Amino acid sequence: MSEFDRVIKGGTVATADWVGSTDIGIKDGRIAALGEGLESDDVVDATDRIVTPGGIDSHAHVEQRGAGGAVNVDSFATGTASAAAGGTTTLVCFALQERGRSMTDALRDYAALAEKGARVDYAFHLLVTDPHQDLLAELPALIAAGNRSIKIFTTYPDSKLEDEQVLAVFALAAKEGALVCVHAEHDRMIAWQIERLLKAGKTAPRYHAEARPMLAEAEAVHRVCAMAELTGARIQIFHLSGADSTAEIERAQARGVSVAAETCTHYLTLTRDDLDRPGFEGAKFICSPPLRTVADQEALWRYMRRGVIANVTSDHSPNDYDSPVGKMIHGPEAPFTLVPNGVPGLAARMPVLFAEGVGKGRISLEQFVALTSTNSARLFGLHPRKGTIAPGADADLVLWDPERQVTLTNALMQHAGDYTPYEGMTIKGWPTTTLLRGQIIMQDDKILGGPGSGVFLRR
């Protein structure tokens, strides 16, 4: 009888700390040993492959209720198929507390959907939109049950928290040992900009970027960091889009504020010029904060190399483009204010970052692993079970063909949506095999993991 259920043999193994040659022995879904000459009746040949930990995408909207009647097109079954296709084996997604509703009830509903459909492992951010006293009384028990992160907004009419509410959530999280993730934009600055633009008849998708200037993002980041400093809260700022807002993070980190920073694949590869595509096509690229400039992209890469930005996520928020419940919910002539926010990106996240980062010499292979897996595992309470290749860790692994050239198409994304913002992009480096707890769930672009095979991760 073999000592191991499966052995990964012959590959170049990469973690956030080292790159080298070793076999990986898997037993009962965990990494049991690293070393040369490991044997099993089931050997996966990783010759000419790079082996990394499974990706952790800590910012994905899956089967989430949309605003204004728009439909988040991915179910847990389709969204996690897309995750597996791109090498992601763990999602931290959202349980949305709609205003006036119990968070306990919301979490129960999302957990039931995930249990039925998820093909990869998952956890939840508690998405707070209405921090009334009853809700604040609910949160400690939900945090203690392993949901150790909270999401809040400082913008959007149906979601935003005022400063005093932010302080209340921060203080509770500091007391209970939870991390608070913040969508930080200055809501009143944005509302003022929108009013001016609409009065001037500037309604096309390209004006979305003008309505939400970097100044509104940077100011909100500064203010949120100050509130975290006052309350002693641990926070992460979601989806930094460029230079000025990330500079605020670096300044806060330098003075000892416990603030982590995240950016997303689309901010590293797309620009505000994409919002100015012909006709209504720019609506495909409407997300908030908006896409910025090439100079902002270069700054984000620098901040990643310096360690100011800890992780890169997809912020997967899939709406169909050509659909009456998607981007065109109000028709192809709708003003940018009525176009649902968000872009899909689960499958593209890791391959695009590999090609644009490692392949072009912007980041090292170790930094790639840290940005796509290890740092999120540490930040969100999943390490050392997730995010590393070491004895005792879950055998979540991705085999990469670093030489394979792929032209991205919507079909390759394997999500339920009708478009990808990366359509036509040619990249070098592609995941050929994804393993979740030792089981192959994707092989050569075929999804093998079934719905419901993912498990909830208590953090």
Buried (B, 14 or more C-beta within 10 A) or exposed (E): EBEBBBBBBBBBBBBBEEBEEBBBBBBEBBBBBBEEEBEBEEBBEBEEBBBBBBBBBBBBBBBBBBBEEBBBBBBBBBBBBBBBBBBBBBBBBBBBBBEEBEBBEBBEBBBEBBBEBBBBBBBBBBBBBBBEEEBBEBBBEBBEEEBBBBBBBBBBEEBBBEEEBBBBBBBBBBEBEBBBBBBBBBBEBBBEBBEEBBEEEBBBBBBBBBBBBBEBBBBBBBBBBEBBBEBEBBBBBBBBBBBBBBBBBBBBBEEEBBBBBBBBBBBBBBBBBBBBBEEBBBBBBBBBBBBBBEEBBBBBBBBBBEBBBBBBBBBBBBBBBEBEBBBBBBEEEBBBBBBBBBBBBBBBBBBBBBBBBBBEEBBBBBBBBBBBBBBBBBBBBBBBBBBBBBBEBBBBBBBBBBEEEBEBEBEBBBBBBBBBBBEEBEBBBBBBBBBBBBBBBBBEBEBBBEBBBBBBBEB
